[in-house]
């Protein structure tokens, strides 16, 4: 792959609530270095890298003495921006991605359109409690932040499941596979995959 075709980007973002650095290579091998201070969230981000075959670095220092909300949402913001930057001009990609992933008793489905139109549909009944130090309801906040800042259309459905850990992990794994599917280059695709000749920006 020539240097002009490298799909990698990084971003640093600092606010009064969080300090975050994210780097992402869309054509990686699944390697990751993750540190957010929220163990279960680190585990989920590692799944994005591993199952999407992205190389991913995330370092976040946030106001966890309050709770994990700012850290998790802001990582979603940064990951979305880095993804969009790494993708660049979306020529020659499949554009759409879809995955249905089982995680023991849970089954999660994710569909994505790298459309330039930000939207999240999230249909998952998750307990309001925690998995480790991760608030389950922040799952939706993370994916909303990603969808808005990556300018993608993202549909997430938890078809069924009882164990909250399994449900969330299935969602993250399905997201990784769907995202990889969407950004995969296809030699049959010429230019931007749209009858308009462009994707909305």
Backbone bond lengths (Angstrom), bond angles and torsions (degrees), N, CA, C in turn:
res aa  C-N    CA-C-N  psi(-1)  N-CA   C-N-CA  omega(-1)  CA-C   N-CA-C  phi
1 X - - - 1.466 - - 1.525 109.14 -
2 X 1.322 116.16 126.76 1.456 119.32 -179.67 1.514 110.39 -72.81
3 X 1.352 115.06 163.54 1.463 120.26 -178.08 1.518 111.84 -60.42
4 X 1.329 116.54 -31.56 1.465 119.84 -178.52 1.515 112.03 -72.00
5 X 1.341 116.71 -16.41 1.465 120.38 -178.92 1.520 113.26 -102.39
6 X 1.314 117.03 3.80 1.460 120.74 179.66 1.531 109.11 -68.56
7 X 1.304 115.27 125.28 1.473 120.03 -178.81 1.529 108.62 -106.90
8 X 1.308 115.02 75.69 1.459 121.86 -178.17 1.521 109.14 -137.59
9 X 1.315 115.91 143.68 1.462 120.44 178.14 1.515 109.29 -152.78
10 X 1.317 115.52 161.68 1.456 120.57 175.05 1.521 109.34 -142.58
11 X 1.328 114.26 161.00 1.464 120.30 -175.05 1.515 109.20 -152.48
12 X 1.329 115.28 141.06 1.450 121.15 170.49 1.528 107.92 -120.57
13 X 1.324 116.12 137.57 1.464 121.76 -177.99 1.526 108.60 -140.60
14 X 1.324 115.98 130.25 1.454 120.81 -178.37 1.522 109.84 -130.77
15 X 1.328 116.17 128.40 1.460 122.73 174.71 1.528 108.07 -130.40
16 X 1.309 115.53 -177.64 1.461 119.34 176.37 1.529 112.16 -69.97
17 X 1.339 116.20 -12.07 1.467 121.03 -176.24 1.519 113.78 -107.93
18 X 1.329 116.64 -32.60 1.464 119.97 -176.18 1.524 111.75 -144.74
19 X 1.313 115.39 155.09 1.467 123.48 170.28 1.530 106.18 -129.62
20 X 1.327 115.33 118.40 1.463 119.76 -169.75 1.520 110.70 -133.84
21 X 1.330 115.41 139.15 1.459 122.44 169.58 1.520 107.73 -127.28
22 X 1.334 115.87 130.79 1.461 121.92 178.73 1.523 108.81 -132.34
23 X 1.314 116.86 135.95 1.462 122.97 171.83 1.518 107.85 -130.99
24 X 1.335 116.26 140.35 1.461 120.64 -175.89 1.517 110.13 -143.46
25 X 1.324 115.49 133.90 1.468 123.11 173.82 1.519 106.90 -117.72
26 X 1.324 116.81 115.57 1.464 120.84 -176.71 1.523 112.55 -71.14
27 X 1.322 117.21 -18.20 1.463 121.16 -178.35 1.520 109.73 -114.89
28 X 1.315 115.64 49.48 1.453 121.16 -176.17 1.511 112.96 -93.98
29 X 1.323 114.62 -156.16 1.464 121.52 -178.07 1.525 112.10 -124.07
30 X 1.350 116.69 2.22 1.455 120.05 -179.46 1.509 114.11 97.73
31 X 1.324 117.30 11.21 1.458 120.10 179.79 1.531 109.71 -80.60
32 X 1.326 116.09 152.77 1.461 119.07 -177.57 1.524 111.24 -154.26
33 X 1.323 114.04 150.02 1.454 122.80 170.11 1.528 105.79 -132.53
34 X 1.306 116.39 109.08 1.464 121.44 -170.67 1.525 110.43 -125.94
35 X 1.325 116.16 131.65 1.459 120.58 174.85 1.523 108.78 -152.54
36 X 1.340 115.77 106.71 1.462 120.45 179.69 1.520 112.61 -119.30
37 X 1.314 117.14 -10.59 1.455 120.65 -175.14 1.511 113.42 89.18
38 X 1.334 117.05 -5.24 1.470 122.47 177.73 1.529 106.66 -119.72
39 X 1.320 116.48 103.17 1.454 121.55 -169.83 1.516 114.99 -55.81
40 X 1.320 117.50 -46.77 1.461 119.81 -178.45 1.522 110.95 -65.73
41 X 1.325 117.25 -36.68 1.464 121.17 177.99 1.524 109.96 -65.68
42 X 1.338 117.34 -41.04 1.466 120.01 174.45 1.525 110.37 -55.71
43 X 1.330 115.50 -43.03 1.467 121.59 179.92 1.528 110.58 -61.25
44 X 1.324 117.83 -41.25 1.463 121.45 -179.40 1.533 111.45 -69.36
45 X 1.318 117.50 -40.72 1.463 120.46 178.21 1.521 110.74 -65.77
46 X 1.321 116.59 -34.00 1.458 120.40 175.37 1.524 111.00 -63.07
47 X 1.334 116.58 -35.82 1.468 120.07 176.09 1.526 111.38 -65.07
48 X 1.332 117.69 -37.48 1.467 119.89 177.57 1.521 109.98 -58.57
49 X 1.323 116.13 -46.07 1.465 120.10 179.37 1.528 111.07 -65.32
50 X 1.316 116.05 -50.70 1.454 121.05 -172.75 1.524 112.88 -63.89
51 X 1.316 116.73 -46.25 1.464 120.48 -173.97 1.525 113.09 -90.00
52 X 1.336 116.95 -15.13 1.455 120.19 173.21 1.516 112.59 -95.94
53 X 1.347 116.16 -5.89 1.465 122.59 -175.43 1.524 111.54 56.43
54 X 1.330 115.09 39.25 1.455 121.68 172.97 1.532 108.41 -100.70
55 X 1.323 117.01 145.84 1.455 120.02 167.11 1.520 106.74 -89.38
56 X 1.328 116.45 127.82 1.460 120.33 -170.30 1.527 111.20 -138.10
57 X 1.320 114.82 130.80 1.456 121.71 173.45 1.523 108.27 -123.30
58 X 1.319 116.43 127.57 1.460 121.48 177.57 1.520 108.43 -136.44
59 X 1.326 115.41 123.09 1.470 121.34 173.68 1.522 106.87 -127.57
60 X 1.325 116.23 117.62 1.462 120.67 -177.36 1.520 110.08 -130.86
61 X 1.320 115.29 132.47 1.464 122.76 171.57 1.524 106.53 -121.50
62 X 1.320 115.82 112.37 1.458 119.99 -176.47 1.508 112.72 -129.85
63 X 1.327 115.00 176.57 1.468 121.83 -177.25 1.533 110.52 -81.89
64 X 1.330 115.29 64.17 1.462 120.77 -177.91 1.519 112.63 -67.74
65 X 1.338 116.88 -14.71 1.464 119.09 174.89 1.525 111.42 -65.70
66 X 1.339 116.20 -20.36 1.470 121.25 174.21 1.522 108.49 -85.93
67 X 1.309 116.00 -67.20 1.467 124.50 170.00 1.517 107.33 -173.82
68 X 1.327 116.54 -172.72 1.455 119.92 -175.75 1.511 115.34 -88.60
69 X 1.330 117.31 -1.14 1.466 120.36 -170.95 1.531 112.41 -57.64
70 X 1.325 117.19 -53.78 1.467 119.83 -175.80 1.524 111.20 -61.46
71 X 1.322 116.27 -42.91 1.462 120.11 -178.49 1.521 111.31 -62.75
72 X 1.311 117.35 -48.29 1.466 121.10 -175.17 1.528 111.39 -69.73
73 X 1.322 117.12 -42.99 1.461 119.77 177.72 1.524 111.07 -64.67
74 X 1.336 117.23 -42.69 1.463 120.03 -177.32 1.521 112.41 -69.67
75 X 1.332 117.53 -31.75 1.461 119.28 172.61 1.526 109.60 -64.18
76 X 1.337 117.16 -39.71 1.460 120.24 175.98 1.515 112.09 -60.90
77 X 1.336 116.47 -41.59 1.467 120.99 177.02 1.524 110.31 -59.73
78 X 1.330 116.09 -50.23 1.465 120.71 -176.95 1.520 112.27 -66.44
79 X 1.336 116.63 -40.56 1.461 119.54 179.07 1.526 110.50 -63.96
80 X 1.329 117.10 -40.31 1.457 120.35 177.47 1.512 112.29 -61.82
81 X 1.326 116.90 -44.73 1.464 121.13 -179.73 1.524 111.16 -65.80
82 X 1.329 116.41 -41.92 1.462 120.29 -179.80 1.529 110.70 -66.50
83 X 1.323 116.23 -40.63 1.465 119.72 177.13 1.524 110.75 -58.14
84 X 1.327 116.92 -48.73 1.468 120.84 -178.83 1.526 111.23 -62.36
85 X 1.312 116.42 -39.61 1.462 121.02 179.57 1.521 110.97 -67.43
86 X 1.333 116.73 -42.55 1.465 120.73 179.99 1.525 111.21 -66.00
87 X 1.321 117.04 -37.82 1.459 121.03 -179.45 1.511 111.50 -67.24
88 X 1.338 116.20 -41.94 1.461 119.89 -179.33 1.519 111.65 64.00
89 X 1.319 116.75 -141.97 1.458 121.34 176.99 1.527 108.82 -66.94
90 X 1.349 117.61 119.41 1.475 119.85 -172.72 1.529 113.11 -80.90
91 X 1.313 116.63 55.39 1.462 121.08 179.69 1.521 110.29 -88.06
92 X 1.330 115.71 139.13 1.447 120.87 172.23 1.512 115.72 75.53
93 X 1.335 117.72 11.09 1.465 119.69 179.32 1.527 110.50 -98.57
94 X 1.318 115.40 164.76 1.455 119.65 178.99 1.527 112.02 -70.34
95 X 1.322 116.52 -30.38 1.462 125.44 178.76 1.523 113.08 79.65
96 X 1.315 118.09 -47.88 1.463 121.48 -179.03 1.529 110.25 -100.60
97 X 1.328 114.66 143.18 1.450 119.67 175.78 1.517 110.45 -140.04
98 X 1.322 115.62 149.15 1.468 119.95 -177.10 1.516 108.64 -151.77
99 X 1.333 115.79 140.24 1.462 119.94 176.38 1.518 109.90 -151.38
100 X 1.321 115.37 142.26 1.459 122.69 171.74 1.520 106.37 -121.93
101 X 1.320 115.96 120.36 1.460 121.16 -171.47 1.530 110.77 -124.53
102 X 1.321 118.07 126.97 1.463 121.05 172.74 1.523 110.43 -86.80
103 X 1.303 116.41 142.56 1.461 122.47 170.93 1.520 106.43 -134.60
104 X 1.312 116.03 90.57 1.453 122.26 -173.09 1.534 109.68 54.54
105 X 1.332 118.85 -117.83 1.469 120.97 -176.05 1.527 113.38 -80.25
106 X 1.336 117.14 -9.08 1.469 121.76 -176.75 1.527 110.80 -96.62
107 X 1.327 115.54 149.31 1.465 121.59 176.58 1.522 108.39 -135.18
108 X 1.334 115.87 121.55 1.469 121.64 -176.60 1.519 110.34 -118.68
109 X 1.326 115.40 143.32 1.462 122.37 179.91 1.524 109.86 -128.14
110 X 1.325 116.72 132.87 1.463 121.84 178.15 1.521 109.28 -133.64
111 X 1.327 115.71 132.19 1.458 122.35 173.77 1.523 107.97 -124.71
112 X 1.320 116.22 139.35 1.460 120.61 -177.62 1.521 110.59 -137.13
113 X 1.318 114.91 144.43 1.460 122.80 174.69 1.526 107.14 -127.60
114 X 1.311 116.61 115.65 1.466 121.03 176.38 1.533 106.36 -79.00
115 X 1.311 114.85 76.87 1.460 122.75 -164.69 1.518 114.48 -102.76
116 X 1.330 117.93 -17.73 1.452 120.24 -170.10 1.515 112.16 82.57
117 X 1.340 117.04 0.89 1.464 122.06 179.89 1.521 108.92 -117.03
118 X 1.315 118.26 106.54 1.465 121.01 -175.46 1.521 113.10 -73.06
119 X 1.334 115.41 127.78 1.462 120.09 178.39 1.518 108.67 -162.49
120 X 1.334 115.78 139.47 1.459 120.85 174.08 1.519 109.66 -126.28
121 X 1.327 116.05 126.91 1.463 122.29 167.16 1.521 105.97 -113.54
122 X 1.331 116.37 117.66 1.459 121.32 -174.10 1.515 108.59 -123.10
123 X 1.320 116.02 111.30 1.460 121.60 -179.01 1.524 108.54 -122.24
124 X 1.319 115.16 88.03 1.468 120.46 -178.80 1.519 108.19 -151.43
125 X 1.313 116.18 118.60 1.463 120.56 176.84 1.524 108.44 -87.94
126 X 1.328 114.41 102.60 1.458 120.78 -179.11 1.526 109.43 -112.04
127 X 1.307 116.02 145.83 1.461 119.65 175.27 1.520 110.12 -57.61
128 X 1.330 116.67 151.04 1.456 121.67 -180.00 1.527 112.48 -81.45
129 X 1.323 116.53 0.96 1.450 120.02 -177.41 1.519 113.04 -84.79
130 X 1.324 114.95 -159.10 1.455 122.13 -175.94 1.523 111.79 -115.97
131 X 1.328 114.34 152.39 1.456 121.96 164.69 1.519 104.74 -113.54
132 X 1.314 116.78 108.14 1.462 119.54 -169.60 1.520 108.75 63.30
133 X 1.340 116.42 -124.17 1.465 121.74 177.29 1.528 112.31 -101.75
134 X 1.334 115.73 14.66 1.463 121.36 -177.01 1.520 109.56 -101.46
135 X 1.327 116.61 121.77 1.461 121.41 175.83 1.521 108.89 -75.80
136 X 1.322 117.45 121.35 1.466 121.44 -174.64 1.526 112.51 -57.11
137 X 1.338 117.23 -34.70 1.462 119.93 -177.73 1.535 112.14 -68.16
138 X 1.325 117.55 -15.05 1.463 120.32 177.98 1.530 112.44 -76.00
139 X 1.315 117.06 -9.97 1.469 120.20 174.27 1.523 110.04 -56.27
140 X 1.324 115.74 -48.91 1.469 119.87 179.58 1.523 111.09 -64.03
141 X 1.330 117.95 -39.87 1.466 121.16 -179.13 1.527 110.99 -63.27
142 X 1.321 116.89 -40.02 1.465 120.35 178.49 1.525 110.86 -61.98
143 X 1.322 116.64 -48.38 1.462 119.07 -176.54 1.531 112.23 -71.37
144 X 1.320 117.64 -30.05 1.463 119.64 174.59 1.525 110.00 -65.16
145 X 1.331 116.26 -44.52 1.463 120.17 178.85 1.524 110.83 -61.34
146 X 1.333 116.61 -41.12 1.468 119.61 178.18 1.519 111.07 -63.74
147 X 1.335 117.22 -49.10 1.469 121.08 -176.30 1.523 111.56 -59.61
148 X 1.323 116.41 -45.24 1.466 120.57 -178.01 1.522 111.08 -64.39
149 X 1.326 116.71 -44.02 1.460 119.86 -173.18 1.521 113.81 -85.89
150 X 1.314 117.86 -18.25 1.468 121.20 172.69 1.517 111.08 -92.07
151 X 1.333 116.44 -9.71 1.465 123.36 -177.29 1.528 110.81 55.93
152 X 1.337 114.26 50.87 1.452 121.38 176.51 1.527 109.78 -119.21
153 X 1.315 115.75 155.93 1.461 122.20 171.51 1.523 107.37 -95.21
154 X 1.339 115.93 124.28 1.456 120.87 -171.27 1.523 109.86 -131.84
155 X 1.322 116.28 122.42 1.459 122.48 177.34 1.526 108.61 -116.02
156 X 1.318 115.77 124.79 1.453 121.95 -178.65 1.524 108.84 -124.29
157 X 1.326 116.03 126.09 1.463 121.56 179.90 1.527 108.77 -131.19
158 X 1.315 115.31 123.29 1.460 119.78 169.09 1.524 106.24 -91.86
159 X 1.319 116.56 106.08 1.461 119.75 -175.43 1.528 111.21 -65.86
160 X 1.326 115.41 -42.97 1.462 120.29 174.06 1.515 108.40 -169.01
161 X 1.315 116.00 166.55 1.452 122.13 179.39 1.514 110.53 157.17
162 X 1.312 117.32 153.56 1.454 122.11 -178.17 1.521 112.97 -120.01
163 X 1.312 117.29 -41.00 1.452 120.86 -179.34 1.526 109.32 -80.61
164 X 1.340 117.09 120.71 1.464 120.81 -174.06 1.523 112.08 -60.96
165 X 1.308 116.60 -40.17 1.471 120.57 177.08 1.529 109.90 -57.60
166 X 1.307 116.92 -49.71 1.465 121.07 -179.33 1.529 111.36 -62.26
167 X 1.321 116.91 -41.71 1.463 120.94 -178.17 1.526 111.31 -61.52
168 X 1.326 116.00 -48.92 1.464 119.89 -178.17 1.518 110.99 -68.02
169 X 1.318 116.57 -41.66 1.462 119.52 179.46 1.526 111.12 -63.06
170 X 1.323 117.51 -40.05 1.458 120.29 176.46 1.513 111.79 -60.49
171 X 1.337 116.91 -40.16 1.466 121.33 178.92 1.523 110.55 -62.98
172 X 1.324 117.35 -47.24 1.464 120.25 -178.64 1.530 111.56 -64.68
173 X 1.329 117.40 -39.11 1.461 119.94 178.72 1.525 111.16 -67.03
174 X 1.328 117.15 -41.37 1.459 120.45 178.53 1.528 110.64 -65.27
175 X 1.327 116.32 -38.81 1.464 120.53 176.58 1.521 110.73 -60.29
176 X 1.319 116.62 -44.93 1.463 120.13 -179.77 1.518 111.81 -60.03
177 X 1.322 116.87 -46.57 1.466 120.80 -179.20 1.534 111.42 -65.81
178 X 1.329 116.57 -41.30 1.460 120.01 -179.71 1.524 111.08 -66.14
179 X 1.325 116.47 -40.44 1.467 120.27 -179.66 1.523 110.60 -66.09
180 X 1.311 116.95 -41.91 1.462 120.63 177.07 1.525 110.62 -61.87
181 X 1.317 116.32 -42.20 1.466 121.55 177.70 1.526 110.65 -58.60
182 X 1.330 116.52 -44.46 1.466 121.29 -175.23 1.523 112.85 -66.85
183 X 1.335 117.79 -36.23 1.464 119.70 -175.06 1.523 112.98 -96.08
184 X 1.330 117.41 0.84 1.460 120.41 178.00 1.518 110.16 -63.93
185 X 1.318 115.94 133.52 1.461 120.18 176.99 1.524 109.51 -74.62
186 X 1.322 115.04 139.23 1.463 121.94 -179.83 1.518 107.51 -126.02
187 X 1.318 116.83 119.96 1.474 121.23 -175.78 1.524 112.35 -63.32
188 X 1.326 117.03 -17.34 1.464 119.96 179.84 1.522 112.32 -82.02
189 X 1.338 116.78 -15.13 1.468 121.42 -177.45 1.521 109.05 -89.47
190 X 1.308 115.86 124.95 1.457 121.73 177.28 1.522 109.09 -107.16
191 X 1.312 116.04 122.51 1.457 120.34 178.55 1.517 112.43 69.14
192 X 1.327 115.10 -151.67 1.465 121.06 -178.98 1.517 109.64 -78.18
193 X 1.335 119.04 131.25 1.462 121.81 -176.86 1.527 112.73 -76.43
194 X 1.318 116.20 72.33 1.463 121.88 178.38 1.516 108.92 -157.19
195 X 1.332 116.68 142.07 1.465 120.04 177.54 1.525 111.03 -68.85
196 X 1.337 117.71 -17.29 1.474 121.35 175.87 1.506 111.95 -73.83
197 X 1.336 116.05 -21.62 1.443 119.76 -173.12 1.515 112.43 85.82
198 X 1.320 116.84 3.20 1.456 122.14 178.45 1.508 109.04 -159.32
199 X 1.336 115.18 158.05 1.445 120.39 171.83 1.514 108.34 -104.72
200 X 1.317 117.22 150.10 1.467 120.94 -177.45 1.521 110.10 -60.42
201 X 1.318 115.78 144.22 1.465 121.26 177.88 1.519 109.10 -129.56
